Amino acid sequence: MPLICSRSLLVGLAAIVCLPGVASAQTPSPEQLAAINAGRTPPAYPAPYEPTEVDAIRATMARVLAYLEHASPIRVVDAVTGAEVSDLANLPERVRFDRAIFSNVSYEWGVTYAGMLHAAEVTGDSRYRDYVATRLEAIARVAAHMKANPPPPVEGGNPFRRLGLMRSVLEPHSLDDAGAMAAGMIKSVRAGIHADLLRPWIDNYLTWISEGQFRLADGTLARNRPLPDALWLDDLYMSVPALAQMGALTGERRYFDDACRQILQFAERMFVPSRGLFMHGWIGGMDVHPEFFWGRANGWAIVATTELMSVLPEDHPDRAAVLAIYRAHVRGLANTQSRAGLWHQLLDRNDSYLETSASAMFVYSIARGINRGWLDVLAHGPAVSAGWNAVAQKVNAEGQVGGVCVGTGMGFDPLFYYHRPVSVYAAHGYGPLLLAGAEMIELRRGKGARAAVSDGAVQFAPSPSRF
C-alpha cells in the first residue's frame, strides 16, 4: 500500500539522505528510520515517475497540435502578385506556397502527417485529421497545377528553384524527397483522405524509390555522399515505411520484399550485435567503420522496422528475421536509456546531451511492440512509461518540442555529434512526439491499463498479494 507521509517527515527524510559523510548530527526518529530501511524515502526523479494517465497524454499532444496549426499554415499565393488564393480549384497561372516556420512539404512533415493520422485514430479528435487533409489537398492540387503549367526556368540560377517548395513533389531526387512524404500520403489514402488527388504523387514518389535512387549491387539503397557507396541509417525511414505502406495499399508483394531486403541488408552491414545498436554510417571499401551510435539514426531505424512489422503479412518469409532484428534493437535501446528517462545524442556516451526526437521514436516503437504483442509488457512497459514522461516534459506551454537535434549529416568523429545544436524549430521532433503519444494512449487503455507504482517501482501488472 502507498505510504502517506506528512510534510514534516518528508523534509526530515530529505535532510537525512542528503547529509554528507556517514554519520548525521541528528539521530533520526524511529519513524524516519523505518521509512529509510523500508525503501520509502521519496526519490528525486527528474520527471514524473508514475504512469501518465490518458487525459494528460492527450493534453500534451493537443498543445503540440495547437502550436503546429499556427506554425505551419498552408497558404497558397499568386506567385506574381503575392495575393492569397482561396479557391484551390481555380488557381492563377503562377502559384507558390507562402513560407511558414515549418515546411508542409518535407520528410520531417511526412512523419508529422503520420503522427497526426495516428493521433486522430486513437483520440477521435477530428482536428488531427483535418490538419492532414487540408494540407495534403493543397499540396496535391498545386502540384497538379504546376505540372500542367510549368514555371519558366530561372536564368543563371539553380534549375530546381523554378519549382520552389514543390520541387521535391514534382521532381524527387533523393530518398529525403520521397520516402516520408509518400508514407504519409499513403496512410492518408488508406484512411480515406483524398485518394484521387494523392495517388499520382504517391506513384511518382514510389517510382523514384524503386527505380531512381542509387543502389549498391545487391539492391541496398545508398548515396554517393559524403563518400562513394555510402549507407545512411536514416534512409531506412526514408524508404521502408513508404514501401511497406505501398504493399499494404496495392497488395503487391514486391514492395514488401524490397522493404524487408533493406532492413536485412542494412542490418548485415550496420547492426552491432554486441551493443544491440546500429552505427550511423557505412562506406563501401572502408575497412574499419567508426561506430557512432547516433540516437536519431537509431530512431529512424527502429521506427522503420516497426512500420514494416505493422503491415507485413504474417506469412512473409522474412517476417521472423525482421522481428528478430527489431527485438535485438529494442534490447540494445533499453540498455542505453538514461537516468532521466530520455536517451543520449550518442546512445552509448553518457556525456553527450539528452535528445528528444530519438527518445520519442523509441517510445513509439517500443510501445507499439507491446501493443502488437511483439514485446513483453512486464519487461518493457516501465521503461517506455518513463520515456514518455520524460519526452512530455520537453513540450513547453506553447506546444514547442525542445531538446531536438537539428538536421544532421554523417560524421566520422565524435565532436560532430556531440556539438550538433538543438532547437524548438528543428522539425524532426513533432511527428515522433505525436506518434509516441498516440501509442502510449493505446498502451494505457490496453495492456498498461492497470500500471501502477508497487513497492516503489512502476509495474505493468497488479501485485498478486498484499502484506
C-alpha positions as CSV (number, residue, x, y, z in Angstrom):
1,M,0.0,0.0,0.0
2,P,1.3,3.5,-0.7
3,L,2.9,5.3,2.3
4,I,1.2,8.5,3.3
5,C,3.9,10.8,4.7
6,S,3.5,14.1,6.5
7,R,5.2,17.2,5.1
8,S,7.5,17.3,8.1
9,L,8.5,13.7,7.7
10,L,9.4,14.2,4.0
11,V,11.5,17.3,4.9
12,G,13.3,15.4,7.6
13,L,14.0,12.4,5.4
14,A,15.3,14.6,2.6
15,A,17.7,16.3,5.1
16,I,19.0,12.9,6.4
17,V,19.5,11.4,3.0
18,C,21.4,14.5,1.6
19,L,23.8,14.9,4.6
20,P,27.5,14.2,3.6
21,G,29.5,11.6,5.4
22,V,28.4,8.5,7.3
23,A,27.1,10.0,10.5
24,S,24.3,12.5,11.0
25,A,24.4,15.3,13.5
26,Q,20.9,14.5,14.4
27,T,19.7,11.0,15.2
28,P,16.7,10.1,13.1
29,S,13.5,9.2,14.8
30,P,12.2,5.6,14.8
31,E,9.6,6.6,12.2
32,Q,12.3,8.1,9.9
33,L,14.5,5.0,10.3
34,A,11.6,2.7,9.5
35,A,10.9,4.7,6.3
36,I,14.5,4.7,5.2
37,N,15.0,0.9,5.8
38,A,11.8,0.1,4.1
39,G,12.9,1.9,0.9
40,R,10.2,4.6,1.3
41,T,12.4,7.6,1.2
42,P,10.9,9.8,-1.6
43,P,13.2,9.8,-4.7
44,A,14.0,13.0,-6.5
45,Y,13.0,11.9,-10.0
46,P,13.8,14.3,-12.8
47,A,10.4,13.8,-14.4
48,P,7.2,12.4,-13.1
49,Y,7.6,8.7,-12.4
50,E,4.1,7.2,-12.1
51,P,2.5,6.2,-15.4
52,T,0.8,9.1,-17.1
53,E,-2.9,9.0,-17.5
54,V,-4.6,9.2,-20.9
55,D,-6.0,12.6,-20.3
56,A,-2.6,14.0,-19.6
57,I,-1.1,12.4,-22.7
58,R,-3.9,13.9,-24.8
59,A,-3.3,17.3,-23.3
60,T,0.3,17.3,-24.2
61,M,-0.5,16.2,-27.8
62,A,-3.2,18.9,-28.0
63,R,-0.6,21.6,-27.1
64,V,1.6,20.4,-29.9
65,L,-1.3,20.4,-32.4
66,A,-2.3,23.9,-31.5
67,Y,1.2,25.2,-32.0
68,L,1.6,23.4,-35.4
69,E,-1.7,24.8,-36.6
70,H,-0.2,28.2,-36.0
71,A,3.4,27.5,-37.1
72,S,2.7,25.5,-40.3
73,P,-0.3,27.1,-42.0
74,I,-0.9,26.1,-45.6
75,R,-1.3,29.3,-47.7
76,V,-1.3,29.4,-51.5
77,V,-0.5,32.7,-53.1
78,D,-0.3,34.1,-56.6
79,A,3.4,34.0,-57.4
80,V,3.2,37.3,-59.4
81,T,1.1,39.5,-57.1
82,G,1.6,37.8,-53.7
83,A,-2.2,37.8,-53.1
84,E,-3.6,34.8,-51.2
85,V,-5.6,32.3,-53.3
86,S,-8.7,30.9,-51.6
87,D,-10.1,28.8,-54.3
88,L,-7.8,25.8,-55.0
89,A,-10.0,24.7,-57.9
90,N,-9.3,27.9,-59.8
91,L,-5.6,28.7,-59.4
92,P,-3.8,31.5,-61.2
93,E,-1.1,30.5,-63.7
94,R,1.8,31.0,-61.3
95,V,1.3,29.9,-57.8
96,R,3.5,29.1,-54.8
97,F,3.2,28.3,-51.1
98,D,3.8,31.1,-48.7
99,R,6.7,30.3,-46.3
100,A,5.9,29.5,-42.6
101,I,8.0,28.4,-39.7
102,F,7.8,24.8,-40.8
103,S,7.5,23.5,-44.4
104,N,4.5,21.3,-45.1
105,V,6.5,19.6,-47.8
106,S,9.5,17.9,-46.3
107,Y,10.5,14.5,-44.9
108,E,10.0,15.8,-41.3
109,W,6.5,16.7,-42.2
110,G,5.8,13.3,-43.8
111,V,6.4,12.0,-40.3
112,T,4.2,14.7,-38.8
113,Y,1.3,13.7,-41.1
114,A,1.7,10.1,-40.0
115,G,1.7,11.3,-36.3
116,M,-1.4,13.4,-36.9
117,L,-3.3,10.5,-38.5
118,H,-2.3,8.1,-35.7
119,A,-3.4,10.8,-33.1
120,A,-6.8,11.2,-35.0
121,E,-7.3,7.4,-34.9
122,V,-6.5,7.0,-31.3
123,T,-8.1,10.1,-29.8
124,G,-11.1,10.5,-32.1
125,D,-10.3,14.2,-32.3
126,S,-11.0,15.3,-35.9
127,R,-8.6,18.3,-35.7
128,Y,-5.7,16.0,-36.3
129,R,-7.3,14.5,-39.4
130,D,-8.3,17.9,-40.7
131,Y,-4.7,19.2,-40.3
132,V,-3.6,16.4,-42.7
133,A,-6.5,16.6,-45.1
134,T,-6.2,20.4,-45.6
135,R,-2.5,20.4,-46.2
136,L,-2.3,17.4,-48.5
137,E,-5.2,18.6,-50.6
138,A,-3.4,21.9,-51.2
139,I,-0.1,20.1,-52.0
140,A,-1.8,17.7,-54.4
141,R,-3.8,20.5,-56.2
142,V,-0.8,22.8,-56.5
143,A,1.4,20.0,-57.7
144,A,-1.1,19.1,-60.5
145,H,-1.4,22.7,-61.5
146,M,2.3,23.3,-61.6
147,K,2.8,20.1,-63.7
148,A,0.2,21.4,-66.2
149,N,1.7,24.9,-66.1
150,P,5.4,24.5,-65.5
151,P,7.1,27.7,-64.3
152,P,9.8,29.1,-66.6
153,P,13.5,28.3,-65.9
154,V,15.4,30.6,-63.5
155,E,18.0,32.4,-65.7
156,G,21.5,31.8,-64.4
157,G,20.4,30.1,-61.3
158,N,19.7,26.7,-59.8
159,P,17.2,24.9,-62.1
160,F,15.4,23.4,-59.1
161,R,14.5,26.9,-57.9
162,R,11.8,27.3,-60.5
163,L,9.6,24.9,-58.6
164,G,10.2,26.2,-55.2
165,L,9.0,24.1,-52.3
166,M,7.2,21.8,-54.8
167,R,10.3,20.6,-56.5
168,S,10.5,17.5,-54.2
169,V,6.9,16.5,-55.0
170,L,7.2,17.1,-58.8
171,E,10.8,16.0,-59.3
172,P,12.1,14.0,-56.4
173,H,15.9,13.5,-56.5
174,S,16.6,11.7,-53.2
175,L,15.0,9.5,-50.6
176,D,14.7,12.5,-48.4
177,D,12.4,14.0,-51.1
178,A,10.3,10.9,-51.5
179,G,10.0,8.4,-48.7
180,A,8.5,10.1,-45.6
181,M,6.0,12.2,-47.6
182,A,5.0,9.1,-49.6
183,A,4.3,7.1,-46.4
184,G,2.3,10.0,-45.0
185,M,0.2,10.2,-48.2
186,I,-0.4,6.5,-48.5
187,K,-1.5,6.4,-44.8
188,S,-3.9,9.2,-45.7
189,V,-5.3,7.4,-48.6
190,R,-5.8,4.3,-46.5
191,A,-7.6,6.4,-44.0
192,G,-10.0,7.7,-46.7
193,I,-8.4,11.1,-47.4
194,H,-8.2,12.4,-50.9
195,A,-7.3,9.2,-52.7
196,D,-7.8,10.5,-56.2
197,L,-5.8,13.7,-55.6
198,L,-2.9,12.0,-53.8
199,R,-2.4,8.8,-55.9
200,P,-0.5,10.4,-58.8
201,W,2.1,11.8,-56.4
202,I,2.3,8.6,-54.4
203,D,3.2,6.8,-57.7
204,N,5.7,9.5,-58.5
205,Y,7.4,9.1,-55.2
206,L,7.5,5.3,-55.3
207,T,8.9,5.3,-58.8
208,W,11.8,7.3,-57.5
209,I,12.4,4.9,-54.5
210,S,12.1,1.8,-56.6
211,E,13.8,2.8,-59.8
212,G,15.5,6.2,-59.4
213,Q,17.5,6.1,-56.2
214,F,21.1,4.9,-56.4
215,R,21.7,1.3,-55.0
216,L,24.6,-1.0,-54.3
217,A,25.0,-4.0,-56.5
218,D,22.8,-6.1,-54.1
219,G,19.9,-3.6,-54.2
220,T,20.7,-1.8,-51.0
221,L,19.6,1.8,-51.2
222,A,22.6,4.1,-51.0
223,R,24.0,7.5,-51.6
224,N,27.3,8.9,-53.1
225,R,27.8,11.4,-50.3
226,P,29.7,12.3,-48.3
227,L,31.8,9.5,-49.8
228,P,31.0,7.0,-52.6
229,D,28.8,4.0,-51.8
230,A,27.5,5.4,-48.5
231,L,24.7,3.9,-46.4
232,W,22.9,6.3,-44.1
233,L,20.9,4.6,-41.4
234,D,18.4,7.4,-41.8
235,D,17.5,6.0,-45.2
236,L,15.7,3.1,-43.6
237,Y,12.9,5.5,-42.7
238,M,13.2,7.4,-46.0
239,S,12.3,4.2,-47.8
240,V,10.9,1.3,-45.8
241,P,7.7,2.8,-44.5
242,A,6.7,4.0,-48.0
243,L,7.5,0.6,-49.5
244,A,5.6,-1.2,-46.7
245,Q,2.6,1.1,-47.0
246,M,2.6,0.7,-50.8
247,G,2.5,-3.0,-50.3
248,A,-0.5,-2.6,-48.0
249,L,-2.2,-0.3,-50.4
250,T,-1.7,-2.3,-53.6
251,G,-1.3,-5.8,-52.3
252,E,1.8,-6.2,-54.4
253,R,4.4,-8.4,-52.8
254,R,7.4,-6.8,-54.4
255,Y,7.1,-3.7,-52.2
256,F,7.2,-5.9,-49.0
257,D,10.1,-7.8,-50.5
258,D,12.1,-4.7,-51.1
259,A,11.3,-3.3,-47.7
260,C,12.5,-6.4,-46.0
261,R,15.6,-6.5,-48.1
262,Q,16.6,-3.0,-46.9
263,I,16.1,-3.9,-43.2
264,L,18.1,-7.1,-43.5
265,Q,20.9,-5.8,-45.7
266,F,21.4,-2.6,-43.7
267,A,21.5,-4.7,-40.5
268,E,24.1,-7.1,-42.0
269,R,26.4,-4.1,-42.6
270,M,25.5,-1.7,-39.7
271,F,24.0,-3.6,-36.8
272,V,26.4,-4.3,-34.0
273,P,25.1,-7.3,-32.1
274,S,27.3,-6.9,-29.1
275,R,25.7,-3.5,-28.5
276,G,22.3,-4.1,-29.9
277,L,22.6,-0.8,-31.8
278,F,23.1,0.4,-35.4
279,M,26.1,2.6,-36.4
280,H,25.1,5.7,-38.2
281,G,27.0,5.3,-41.4
282,W,28.7,2.6,-43.6
283,I,31.0,3.3,-46.5
284,G,31.8,0.8,-49.2
285,G,35.5,-0.1,-49.3
286,M,36.2,1.3,-45.8
287,D,38.0,-1.5,-43.8
288,V,37.3,-0.2,-40.3
289,H,34.0,1.7,-39.8
290,P,33.8,4.2,-36.9
291,E,30.9,3.1,-34.7
292,F,28.9,6.2,-33.8
293,F,25.6,5.2,-32.4
294,W,23.7,8.4,-33.2
295,G,20.4,8.5,-31.4
296,R,18.1,9.8,-34.1
297,A,19.5,7.5,-36.8
298,N,18.7,4.6,-34.5
299,G,15.3,6.2,-34.1
300,W,14.8,6.2,-37.8
301,A,15.8,2.5,-38.0
302,I,13.6,1.2,-35.2
303,V,10.6,3.2,-36.5
304,A,11.1,1.9,-40.0
305,T,11.3,-1.7,-38.7
306,T,8.2,-1.0,-36.6
307,E,6.3,0.4,-39.5
308,L,7.2,-2.6,-41.7
309,M,6.2,-5.1,-39.0
310,S,2.9,-3.4,-38.6
311,V,1.7,-4.2,-42.1
312,L,4.0,-7.1,-43.2
313,P,1.9,-10.2,-44.0
314,E,2.2,-12.9,-41.3
315,D,3.2,-15.5,-44.0
316,H,6.0,-13.4,-45.5
317,P,9.2,-15.4,-45.5
318,D,11.3,-12.6,-44.0
319,R,8.9,-11.7,-41.1
320,A,10.8,-13.8,-38.5
321,A,14.1,-12.3,-39.4
322,V,12.8,-8.7,-39.4
323,L,11.2,-9.4,-36.0
324,A,14.4,-10.8,-34.6
325,I,16.3,-7.6,-35.6
326,Y,13.5,-5.5,-34.1
327,R,13.7,-7.3,-30.7
328,A,17.5,-7.2,-30.6
329,H,17.5,-3.5,-31.3
330,V,14.9,-2.9,-28.6
331,R,17.1,-4.7,-26.1
332,G,20.1,-2.5,-27.1
333,L,18.0,0.6,-26.7
334,A,16.6,-0.5,-23.3
335,N,20.2,-0.9,-22.1
336,T,21.1,2.7,-23.0
337,Q,18.1,4.6,-21.5
338,S,19.4,7.4,-19.2
339,R,18.7,8.2,-15.6
340,A,16.3,10.9,-16.8
341,G,14.2,8.6,-19.0
342,L,15.5,10.1,-22.2
343,W,18.2,8.8,-24.5
344,H,21.5,10.4,-25.3
345,Q,22.6,12.0,-28.6
346,L,25.2,9.3,-28.8
347,L,23.5,6.4,-27.2
348,D,26.5,4.8,-25.6
349,R,28.1,8.1,-24.4
350,N,26.5,9.5,-21.3
351,D,28.4,12.8,-21.5
352,S,26.5,13.6,-24.7
353,Y,23.3,15.5,-24.3
354,L,19.8,14.1,-23.9
355,E,17.9,14.2,-27.2
356,T,14.1,14.4,-27.6
357,S,13.3,13.2,-31.2
358,A,15.2,9.9,-30.8
359,S,13.6,9.4,-27.4
360,A,10.1,9.9,-28.8
361,M,10.9,7.4,-31.6
362,F,12.0,4.8,-29.2
363,V,8.9,5.3,-27.0
364,Y,6.6,4.9,-30.1
365,S,8.4,1.8,-31.4
366,I,8.6,0.0,-28.0
367,A,5.1,0.9,-27.0
368,R,3.8,-0.4,-30.4
369,G,5.7,-3.6,-29.9
370,I,4.0,-4.1,-26.6
371,N,0.6,-3.2,-28.1
372,R,1.1,-5.6,-31.0
373,G,2.4,-8.5,-28.9
374,W,6.0,-8.4,-30.1
375,L,7.3,-7.5,-26.7
376,D,6.5,-8.4,-23.1
377,V,4.6,-5.6,-21.3
378,L,6.0,-6.6,-17.9
379,A,9.6,-6.2,-19.2
380,H,9.3,-3.1,-21.3
381,G,6.2,-1.2,-20.0
382,P,8.0,0.5,-17.2
383,A,10.9,1.8,-19.3
384,V,8.6,3.1,-22.1
385,S,6.4,4.8,-19.4
386,A,9.4,6.6,-18.0
387,G,10.4,7.5,-21.6
388,W,7.1,9.1,-22.4
389,N,7.1,11.1,-19.1
390,A,10.5,12.5,-19.9
391,V,9.6,13.3,-23.5
392,A,6.4,15.1,-22.4
393,Q,8.5,17.3,-20.1
394,K,10.2,18.7,-23.2
395,V,6.9,20.2,-24.5
396,N,6.6,23.8,-23.3
397,A,3.5,25.7,-22.6
398,E,3.3,26.9,-26.2
399,G,3.5,23.4,-27.6
400,Q,7.0,23.6,-28.9
401,V,9.2,20.5,-28.5
402,G,12.6,21.2,-27.0
403,G,15.9,19.3,-27.0
404,V,15.7,18.3,-30.6
405,C,18.9,17.9,-32.6
406,V,18.9,19.9,-35.9
407,G,19.3,18.3,-39.3
408,T,22.5,16.2,-39.3
409,G,24.7,14.6,-41.9
410,M,27.1,11.7,-41.5
411,G,30.3,12.3,-39.4
412,F,33.4,10.2,-38.6
413,D,34.4,11.8,-35.4
414,P,32.6,12.2,-32.0
415,L,32.8,16.0,-31.9
416,F,30.5,16.3,-34.9
417,Y,27.7,14.5,-33.0
418,Y,28.4,15.9,-29.6
419,H,28.1,19.5,-30.7
420,R,25.1,19.4,-33.1
421,P,22.8,22.3,-31.9
422,V,19.3,21.7,-30.6
423,S,16.3,23.9,-31.4
424,V,12.5,24.0,-30.9
425,Y,12.4,24.9,-34.6
426,A,14.1,21.6,-35.6
427,A,11.2,20.0,-37.3
428,H,12.2,16.4,-36.5
429,G,10.6,16.4,-33.1
430,Y,7.0,16.9,-33.8
431,G,5.9,13.9,-35.7
432,P,7.7,11.4,-33.4
433,L,6.1,13.0,-30.3
434,L,2.6,12.6,-31.8
435,L,3.3,9.0,-32.7
436,A,4.7,8.3,-29.3
437,G,1.7,9.9,-27.5
438,A,-0.9,8.1,-29.6
439,E,0.8,4.7,-29.0
440,M,1.1,5.4,-25.3
441,I,-2.6,6.2,-25.1
442,E,-3.3,2.8,-26.7
443,L,-0.9,1.2,-24.2
444,R,-2.6,2.8,-21.2
445,R,-6.0,1.8,-22.5
446,G,-5.0,-1.8,-23.1
447,K,-2.1,-3.8,-21.7
448,G,-1.0,-1.0,-19.5
449,A,-4.4,0.0,-18.1
450,R,-3.5,-1.3,-14.6
451,A,0.0,0.0,-14.5
452,A,0.9,1.5,-11.1
453,V,3.7,2.0,-8.6
454,S,4.1,-1.1,-6.5
455,D,6.8,-1.4,-3.8
456,G,8.1,1.9,-5.1
457,A,8.6,0.8,-8.7
458,V,6.3,1.0,-11.8
459,Q,4.8,-2.4,-12.6
460,F,2.6,-3.2,-15.5
461,A,0.6,-5.8,-13.6
462,P,-1.0,-5.8,-10.2
463,S,0.7,-7.4,-7.3
464,P,-0.7,-10.9,-6.7
465,S,-0.6,-10.5,-3.0
466,R,-0.8,-7.8,-0.3
467,F,1.1,-7.8,3.0
